[in-house]
Amino acid sequence: MNSTINNNNNSTTSSLNDTLVCHPILLANGNKSEVGLCDDEVSAIVIAAIVLAAHILLLLISLSGFIYKLIQLKKLSTTNHSNQRLEKVNFLTVARNPALMILGALAGFIYNVVISGRILIGRKIYPCFIFSLIYYLCVPTLASTIILRFIRLIVLSWLNNVKVRIAKREMILPNVIFKNKDIPMIEVTSSSNEATQPSDGQSTSENNKGMNVSASYQSIASHSEVSLSSASTSALVPPVKENLTTDSNTQNQATTIAIHHEHDDEEEIILKKDTFLESFEKGRLLELLKFLVSSKFIYLVYGVVCFIHISIYLIIGGVDYYNFTNGIKNSNKRQAFVIDTFLFSPSGCGTGSYNTTLFITYLGVYAAIGVVFAIIALFMKKDIWFVKMEIIFTMVNWIFFALLYGIPSLFTQVTTLVDYYVPVANTIEIACMVDTFISITLPVFVYQKIDKKKNESSSNLPMEPSASNSQQPADHSNHIRKILTNEKWNSLFLQFSEKCFASEDILMWHAVEQYKKVTSDKLRIELFLKICDTYLRIGAPLELNIPRKEFGIPEIMELYMSLRSSRQLSARSPSNRSPARSPMKDLTPSVPPSNTISNLTPKIGNLSNAMATTNSGIQPVNPVSMNAFTSGEHHATTTNAILSPSVSTPAFSISSEIFNRVQICCEHNMLDNFTRFELVYDLKNSVELGFKK
């Protein structure tokens, strides 16, 4: 019995004077080692308090400014100008994700609170289960924040490239076919003159003088069918020719290529079917990329990472608790997760070699993943939001402080002596502070500058009415239009918008411009459907971030849905099926036009109440039904697009100004990008564009 007591006393004395935990200098000063820990000196407590206070102050300033700027940006985006809301691109919600910024800052702050609080309260009494949990989670959560930034930059660049490719592909005009039994096997430009001979004795050469067309609009006749491709390889706007008409003597007989035609011609529009890769790119791939830059993906990653590592912590803690309660331990007490206690202990604990090994393993795995994504991110295009510069600074910050923490920790003199005077873990806390400064403070207070005077002066600019009775700042809109209509500067502005990760507005603007240039009713309908499919419908590949109700999108989509449903009904109708048609073609036979019905405005009313008259009487019909396109010659009355077969007219026509309000909103959305573009290229002094100095 006495020998057992003596052994326990010897082990207790050995534990209190363990030189593997406390340096002899500390033991000589009266410190005692316990549960693998020594007492902190006053300097360590002061340093921990200063670091924690500085981090709290930095976080409060950064988050307060962040929230304030978000509120200000929201106010700017909802500022009413003649009852129209303006959207504003910014540094905080486009190139960066507020959820990622806040979660990353909070992860670093929680780590600082636990590590500094452990020193302030006392390492020997601070709950081991709290310290161990943060010890197990610090590397995964902090590393996940950095990796998510890399992934976001990569995916934003890929997403923007995919959107531009889709927009350019959708802007290529469909092919148009003319069928005529009398068309000879020559250029389609002379076929119209063959059908109607000149009556005033003019020569054939005079008759054809006004029919010359550029080489890009040539076509070859084969089997009495002439195919004219109006597709263009232009990056933005295919060159739709508007002046391809005859001279004054033949203007009534021959018309523009692929736009008007004679009564004997039959116009068909051929739509190129998307390939499998194009369909995948426009569908699944785009959805995946959008998900990867969304807040849902960020929450999911944090949730999965925390679940995995908390599970590992609970499993290891359970095993360690079982071994501790049953007296199962290694002869070398340092070969454990914690020394002389267990992970779930409510008192203090010192880390053992197993915990250190696990920490290094986590660090190696996440560092390898981070290096891979960092290398890929470095090859992405340089953006104007300084995101790429931010991740470079982040990499330098963490590499520097990781080495500053890891290398000294390899020496026992540091872990048993220096750490109790100057806590080595404070290097990681400082790294968290620098990371918060780079990722939140700089974007909020340096990059995202909200100049109230500038915004007030911008909102008080003279207003000019548009074709759709909308208003906008005259000077800025005129400058933007000059940029967009200039081939050189338009290309540069598109590239600049791609760097802004906000190219949808400029692509939509050009799509509307192309739509306006087309005068063929059928081709306009196809472009109308393409624009709605690409930009306006909910979930569209390049869905615009604009207030839908204020800019007439519900009325446009009502027309769009009517067209789509009518085509589906027409496709299912046996009378509209032709075995001769290729399944690769979406052909819409047309009626030869002589007049057009009244242009429909976005507010077309209740389409289902429209009526159509036939020889047998009046029958209700949707005016945008495909039957209206295929049922022969119709005449439109002045009310509710009532159609009758008395006069040759096209059955339906869409106004060329239907997208005007949306286009104006796109110009408003481009103001922020244009302001930065103007500063980069010094456009205020541009003589080429005619800007006022």
Summary of the structure (lengths in Angstrom):
residues: 693
radius of gyration: 36.0
end to end distance: 100.4
largest distance: 138.1
contacts: 2158
relative contact order: 0.12
helix: 55%
strand: 7%
